[in-house]
Amino acid sequence: MIRVDVRRKAFGDEEILRDIRFDMEVGETIAILGASGIGKSTLLRLIAGIDPVFKGEIVRPDKIAMVFQEPVLLPWRSVLENLTLVHPDLGRQAAFSALERTGIADKARAFPGQLSLGQQRRLALARAFAGRPALLVMDEPYVSLDPTTADEMLALTEALIAETGPAVILVTHSEVEARRLARRRLRLSGRPATITGDMVAGPPSVSREGAS
């Protein structure tokens, strides 16, 4: 069980979040939607434990991975090293398998600056899933991608979630992304922001062809 109970989050005198409560099970995917600047990324950082300063309580598993809006890669390290530095217990063969699964094994010795944005985001996914987290938090992971690349990344993410089974919290502006990945969708609005919509619906049937 993952339990989020954020009674209040403020920066100085500005209150950002208030009375945000929801539970989720491992294996469930939730999308969080809302206007730009509403506090979605702030909430995600609280859930991930990056920002511990708030009133309330969050119960989460120990194994957490996060995919940020930007890939957050070490530019002076190779693709393979960006993966193994985060997962030092990951064997070389397993690391190459993770890169192969995300379609960038041929870039193992390249540096992040030599990759396209789509390839950098594939590396970010490989790094997140390689540790088989119990909770994966994703902050607009497909932003700035062209529609074809975004569709490929969504298919890859679907396949990786199906294979590893984490609980997933996805922040997005895109209703398409939310409907495709998440069965449950929470909407934030107001100032301070709170949950004003909680929709549960089965996702559409999506072909997994070309997921890798």
Buried (B, 14 or more C-beta within 10 A) or exposed (E): EBEBBBEBBBEEEEBBBBEBEBEBEEEBBBBBBBEEEBBBBBBBBBBBEEBEEBEBEBEBEEEBBBBBBBBEBEEEBBBBBBBBEBBEEBEEEBBBBBBBBBBBBEBBEBBBEEBEBBBBBBBBBBBBBBBBBBBBBBBBBBBEBEEEBBBBBBBBBBBBBEEBEBBBBBBBEBEBBBBBBBBBBBBBBEEBBBBEEEBEEEEEEBEEEEBB
